[in-house]
Each structure stands twice: as structure tokens, then as C-alpha cells.
Amino acid sequence: MDLSAFLVQYAGLLGQGTLDTLVMVIGSTAWAHLVGIALGVLLVVLAPRGLHPHRRAYAVLGWAINMLRSLPFIILMVFISPFTRAVVGTSLGVRAAIVPLVVSAGPFVARMVEQSLAEVDSRLVEAAASMGASTWEIIVKVYLREGLPSLLRGLPIVTITILGYSAMAGVTGAGGLGDIAIRYGYQRYQNDVMVATILILVVLVQLIQTIGNLLVRIFDRRMRS
């Protein structure tokens, strides 16, 4: 099949699959960062040398995060399918895929946030505390502000990881490019469709990394000026 005939037959399918994948990735990345930043900040605050040390709470939270990170995505997706149905009303399709993607990526983001904030100069934290800054002010104006470049460096890593997970979600009928690759490329032995989905995923990865690098340069420049 030549390129023009291939595009006539499959352009619509691949376009819809790409759109579904972008919806899953963007939605999941946004929610995963909301959850992950909250958990990561809480880890830093409760750490033995944090603003409000609490060893037991820190240990329990860390254990829960590690447990979720230890589950392979496919297993996690099946395991929490009742929770997914309770949240979005179904365990199939794009909306349903976002739930396990967030549950899987959120703990990963939390550990990245914890690492980024732990690298913030402790003298800045101590200076803010000595000037009477509240816990919330220290978190927002010191930890998150100073850790922003590091957080942005982790953004494309998380987004690309979620992109890979979204392709895996196609195995369970989540939709997107992964679903197209499974149904057409694997089950129907249509290698041209498989190659097309791979090329689109490669382009998406390159685009995500380029945007991430650009954001880091922009915010690094602004913070230094």
C-alpha cells in the first residue's frame, strides 16, 4: 500500500488515536503533578529534618508511596478497576485510563518532588523561618520557588513515562495509539499501522522533551535575572 492510500484509509484513525493519547497524557500529567507535589511537599515537611518532623507519619506515607510505585502499571490498572469504575463510571476508554495513570504516576512525581525540594539550600529555609515566615510561606516562597528548575527538569521525564503507560493501557481497551497498535498492528498483522503508531510516539516524545528543555531555560533565565 502506497503512502497516499495508507493516509486515506488510516489518517482519521491515527488522528483520533493521537488525540486520545494526548488527552490521556495531558490530563494524567496535570493530575499526577497535583497529587505528587502535595505528597512530595508533605514528605519534606514530615521528614526527620523537616519543618514539622514526624517519623511515624513520614514512614507510613513513604511506605504507601513505595508500595504504589512497586506495582507494574498493567497489574495496577486491573487491580484498581473497581475504584476506576466508581470514579468515572467505567473501566474502559480514555477517561478510565486517566485514573490508573494518575495513581501510578503520582507517587513517582512525589519522590521526584521530594528529591528536588531536598536540594534547596537549608540556609534559605532557616533564614525564612527566622524572619517569621509561616510553614505555607516557606513551602511556596522558598521550597517550590527555589526547586522550580529541578521540578521542570523532571516534567518531561514524568510526561514521557505517562505516554509509555498510556500505550500499555491500550492492551485493556483504553483507546489511543496503544490500542491501535494492538488491534491493527499486532492482532491483524498490519505492520504499516504498527510502524505509523511508533513514529507518532517517537515524535511526541521528542516534542515533549523539547518543550521541557525550553521551559527549563526560560525559568532558569528569569530566576537568575
N, C-alpha and C positions, 0 to 999 in steps of 0.2 A: 504493500500500500504506500503510495507516494504521500508527501507531506500535506499537500492541499486536500487530498481525500481524507487523510487522517484528521486534519483540523475540522473539516466539515462534519465528520462523524463524532468526534470526541471533544471538540473545543468547549461546547456547552457543559459537558460532564466534568471536564477538568477545571473549568472556570468555577463551577458550583462547588467542586471539591476543595479548590483553593480558598474560596470564600468561607466555607465551613471550617476549614483548618484555621484560617486567620481569626475567625470568631472564637474558636476554642482557645487558641493560643493567647490572644489579647485579653479575653475575659479571664482566663485562668491565671495569667501572669499578674494582672491587676489585683485579683482577689488573693492570690498567693502572697503577694508583697504586703498587702494589708494585714493578713494573718501573720506572715513571717516577721514583719517589722515589729508588730505588737509582741510576739513571743520572744524575739531576739532582744528587744529592749528589756522585757521582763527578766530574761536570763541575766543580763548585765546588771540590772538593779538588785537582783536577789543573790548574785554571786558573792563568794566569801569576802571579796574586797569591793563589793558594790556599794551603792548609795544606801540600801537597806538590806544588809546581809541576812539571809535566812537559809541555812544549809539544807534543811529538810525540804522546804518548798522548791529550792533550786534543784535538789537531787531528783525529786518526783517529776518536775517539769522536764528536766534533762532526759530522764528515763523514758517519758512518754514520747518526746520528740525522737529519740533514738529508735524506739520501737517502730514508729511510723516510717522512719527512714529505712529500716531494715527490710520492709516488705517490698518485694518486686511489684511493679506497677500493675501488671496483669492480675496478680493474686489480690492486691488491694482493691482493684476495680470490681472484681467479683464479690469479694468479702463484704464490701460496704454497699452493695447494690440495694439492700432494703432501705438503708439510710438515704441513698440517692433517690429512690422512688418516693420516700417521704418528703424530700426537699423539693423536687421538681416534678413529681407525679409520674415519672417513667425512668427506666434504667437504660433506655436506648436513645440514640440520637445525639446531636451536638450539645444541647442543654445538659443532658445527663452526663456527658463526658466531662464537663467542666467541674462537677463536684469531686470525683476522684482525682482529677488533675490538681485541684487546689489542696486536697487532703494530702496528696503525695508531695507536691512541691512546697507547700507552706513550711513544713519542718526543715526542708533543705534551705529555704530562704532564711529561716530563723537562725540556723547555725552560721550562715554567711554574715548575717547582720551582727550576731554576737561577736564574730571574729573582727569585723570592721570596726565596731564600737570599742572593742577591747584595745585596739591600736591607737585610739585617741589619747593624746598626751594627758596623763593623770594630773599634771600641774594645772592644766586649764580647768579641769573639774574641781580641783581643790580651790583654785582662785575664785571660781564662780560661787562655790559653797561658802567661802569666807566673806563674800560680798552680800550674802543673804539670799542668793537665788534659791527658788523652790526646786523641788525634785523635777517637776514638769519643765521648768525653765532650763534646768541643766540638761535634761533629755533633749529638748528641742533646739536650744541655742548652742549647746556645746557638743553633745554626743552626735546628734543627727547632722548638724551643720558641718562639723569637722570630719565626720565619717562619710559625708555625701559622695566625694570622689570614689572612695572604695566601694560604696554601695552601687554606684553607677557602673563600675567595672564588673561587678557581679551580675548586673541586669541582663546582658546578652547571654551569659552562661546559663542563667535560670531560664530565659526565654527559649533558647535553643534546646535545653533539656526538655521543657514542656512540649516543644514542637516534636521531638522524638517520641515522647509519651503519647501525644495525640495521634501519631501514626500507628503506634501499637494499639491504641483504643479502637482502631478500625477492625481489629480481629473480632471484637464483640459488637460490631454494628453501630459504632459511634458516629459514622459518617466521616467526611473529609477525605484527604488524599490517601490515608492509610486504608480506608475502606475500599476505595477504588483500586488500589494496588492489590489488595487481597482478592476482591471479587473478579476483577478483569485480568490483572497481571498474573495472579497465581492460580486461581480456580479455573479460569478459561484459557490459560496458557497464551495470553496476548502480551508478548514481550514488549511490543511497541508502547502499550499503555503503561507497563511497569517502568520502562525507561523514561517516559514522559513524567510520571509522578516523581521519580528520583531526581530528574533535572529540576523540576519545580521546587522540590525540597532543598536542593543544593542552593538554588537562587535565593530562597527565603532565608537560609542560614547566613549566606553572605550579606544579605541586606540587613538582617538583624545585627550582625557583628559590626557592620559599617556604621549603622545608626548609633549603636552603643559606644563605639570609639569616638564618634563625633560629639556625643553628649558629654563624655569624659573630658575632652579637650575644651569644650565650651565652659563647663563649670569649673574646671581647674584654672582656666584663664581668669574667670570672674572672681574667684576666691583669692587669687594672687594679686589682683589689681587693687 
